[in-house]
């Protein structure tokens, strides 16, 4: 008989939720401890919000060749791979831009053109030299911000430890980045809601999934409104400007690190550009939610969704 065991705790500025099915409490506790230990090991490496983390120390040592850990090296490799896959839309070198617009959301004032250009000038992979695990940031003020895929990487690493310990049926959710194992007993899959565009929106659909990962990226929780115009926390690195269209993307794939990066990438690109690159991405499905342009006679914009599905078998 398999029983359900749940655990939750605040972490990384959000909440970790973990569900496992086990035939004994001792097994469940061992698996959960294995996952939590890996999360605790990785947070001091990848937490951009802690000045003591390895990524923050790297950012603070411009012009110096720094030997980095294997985990940070792997995250930078994933980031570089996604920069290429996304045709430059997923870009962790744009931390200066992210900080500029984060401050704008806090003060509710748009940054001026001079500050925008200065921040954009402090971005770009061309300023980052990598030689195996040795990294040099050459541009003063450039900030490597790995938050767009660090959570996915951490979840994947934690789940691998749990699987090695014998766990098979699990759900791990950190702030909407989710990885799923085998379905609960006598179920076809885990039930996962796809959120609507607004904070108070009902879910637009419910999915039944197993042995995969999914992440949703959008502006329902982070945006700036000035003079009736909305500015998303999602930025297009090619322009240095935030999105002004209201949209989101739920990406589904095998690895959480890929679903994490894909959700951001496709949210920025929108449905037309997303469709052009989708078949080259290591994900199986994407659900893009956006507002249908309204007719002059219709005062309310209607949220609708577009679904992209891979033709290839990713091993689900």
C-alpha positions, 0 to 999 in steps of 0.5 A: 500500500502506497501512502501520500506524504507531503512536505512544504517550506519557504525557500528561494523567496517562494515555497517548495512543495514536495509530494511523494508516495511511499510504502513507509514513512521512513522511506518517504523521509529518506527521499525528502531529506535527499532532495532537500540536502541537494537544494541546500547544497546548491542554493549558496552557489546559484542564488543571485539574491545573496551577495555571498553566493558563488554567482554573486562573487563571480559578478563582483570580480570583473576582469579576474579569471575565476575558477568556478564550481562544476555546478555553476559551470553546468548552469552557464553551459545550459544558459549558453545553449539556450542563448543559441537555441532562442536566437539571443532571447534567453540571455543571462548576461542582461542582469543590469537590465533586469535590475534597472527594470526591477527598480522601475517596478519598485518606484513605479517610474520608467527609467530614462533613455540614458540609463536604459542605454547604459544598462544595455551596454553592460550586457552581452556574452561577448564580454564573458570569456569561458575556458572550461571552468575558468570564467572572466567577466570583462565588462564592468557592471555586467551581471550574470543573472542565472535566476531564469534557469537556476530553479530548474537546475536545482529541481533536476539535481534534487530529483536525481538524488531522490531517484537514486535513493529509490523514489519513483512517484513524486511531485516537486514544485518550487514557485511554479517550476514543477517536476513530476515522477510516476503517477500516484497509485491508480491514477493516469497522471498528476493533475496540474492547473494551467493558470490564467493571465490575471492573478484572480483568473481561474485556471484555463485548463487542467493537465494530466502529466507524469515523468516530465517537467513544466514551468509557466512564465508570464507577467501575472505577478510582476508588471509595471503600469504607467499612464495606462500602459503595462510593462512586463518583468520579461525583457527582450534582450535584443531591444532592452525593453520589457514586453508590453503585451499581456501573455504567458507560456507554460512549457512542458519537457523532460528536464525542468531546466529546459522547461524553465528556459523555454517558458521564458523564451517563448513568452518573450517571442510570442506565438508567431516567432515561437512557432518558427523555432519550436521544433529545435527546442528540447521540449515537448509542448508549449501552451501560450496564453495571450489576449485576443485583439478586441473589436471596437464594439467589444470593450473586453479582451478575451484570453485565448491560448495557442498550443505548440506540440513537438512531432518527435518522441522525447521519451515520455 
